[in-house]
């Protein structure tokens, strides 16, 4: 999702509501739960390079290189 899409979707909502996120990623889901609720801790911009490790898990290298790009990062917390 692009920033303008996120902003557009959020402006359609009651502006006094809290914003949460969730994930059904198997690595985040606790046993006996269908999904996990995550809280947005902060939103920021970073420069990095998208990368997949040997385990093929997507990650971000915080380096400046020809492949680097500015990326909006949303820090999520599992405890809120």
URDA-V294810 format. One record per backbone hydrogen bond with DSSP energy under -0.5 kcal/mol. CO is the residue of the C=O (numbers start at 0). NH is the residue of the N-H. If there is no record, write none. Layout:
co->(CO | CO)
nh->(NH | NH)
This chain:
co->(1 | 2 | 3 | 4 | 5 | 6 | 7 | 8 | 9 | 13 | 17 | 18 | 20 | 22 | 24 | 24 | 29 | 35 | 37 | 38 | 38 | 41 | 43 | 45 | 45 | 47 | 48 | 50 | 52 | 56 | 58 | 59 | 60 | 60 | 62 | 64 | 68 | 70 | 70 | 72 | 72 | 74 | 74 | 76 | 77)
nh->(5 | 6 | 7 | 8 | 9 | 10 | 11 | 11 | 12 | 16 | 19 | 39 | 37 | 35 | 27 | 28 | 32 | 22 | 20 | 40 | 76 | 74 | 72 | 47 | 70 | 68 | 60 | 58 | 55 | 52 | 50 | 61 | 48 | 62 | 64 | 67 | 47 | 45 | 72 | 43 | 74 | 40 | 41 | 38 | 79)
